[in-house]
Amino acid sequence: MTPDDITRPPCPVPGCAACTELAERREVAQAEYDRSAETDANVLLRQHLRREHRAHG
């Protein structure tokens, strides 16, 4: 799976505080059945992954 694969939720990078915060935000939204907030967290996590964790080849 690549960070641009929108068919699945993005996976946080272990040890990254920003990834952890966004994943926790998504989990809270899921628990509250707030699909809008869940989608927002996924979008923000994907953006973060592209900015901060894209492999530099």
N, C-alpha and C positions, 0 to 999 in steps of 0.2 A: 504494500500500500504506500502511496506517495502522499505528501501533505496536501496535494491538490485533489485527491480522491474524495469527492463529496458524497459518495454513496455510503460511507461509514463515518461515524464520529471520529474526530481527530484524537490522536493519542498524545497525552502530555509526555514530555521528556523527563525522565527521572532526575531528581535533584534540582530542577529549575523551579524557583519560587513562583514565577509568573505563570508557568504552565500549571502548577499545582493550584494556584488561586483560581484560574479559569476553569479547571476541571471541577473544583469544589463548587464553584458558582453553577456549573452545569448540573451537578448532582443535586443541589438544592432545588433548582428549577424543575428537574425531573420529579423529585419527591413531592413538589407542590403542583405537579401537572401543569406547569406554566411553559407551554411549548414555545411561546415567543421568547422568553428569557433563555430557554434551552438553546434555541437557534442562535440567539445573540452571542451566547457563550461559545458556541461552536465556531461562529464566524470570527470572533476575537481570537480564539485559540489558533485557528488556521492562519490568520494574519500574523500572529506572533511566531508561529512555527516557520512561516516563510521568511520573516524578517530576521529572526534570531538563530534558527537552527538549520537553515538550508545548508546542505553540504557544499563546501567550496571546492569544486573539482578542478 
